[in-house]
Amino acid sequence: MKFNKGTHVNWSDKSAHGVFSLKGDPAYPEKAQTILEFPGGSIEIARTSEGEYWAHIAVDRDAGHITDGRIDVWNDHASLERGKPLMDPDISHIAIKITPR
């Protein structure tokens, strides 16, 4: 599986993290929803009936809050373009930092 620039694939110690892959293979269908919970929030990946995916990041209001974030565009991983439409094909990565309370 190939990951975008800025993901865990760039870490020097690949044994320091876990990877859970949703393959999108009709022969081995995954569940419609995969949820990762952590202190302060959760990330949900939901597969549509058309085989596309939604990624949802949720903050538990009582347990955490967003303290930083950025939207990256191809070939410029440190940029933040405020007001850039989320359907723009140049967007390659969205990051939100959630700090537990």
Number of C-alpha atoms within 10 A of each C-alpha: 5 5 9 12 15 15 10 15 14 11 11 8 9 11 8 8 9 8 9 6 8 15 10 13 9 8 6 9 10 14 10 12 13 14 13 10 10 12 13 18 20 15 15 15 17 17 18 11 8 6 11 9 15 11 13 11 15 16 18 16 12 10 13 16 17 16 10 10 12 16 19 20 19 14 11 13 16 11 12 14 11 8 6 12 10 10 7 9 9 14 18 16 15 13 13 12 11 22 15 17 11
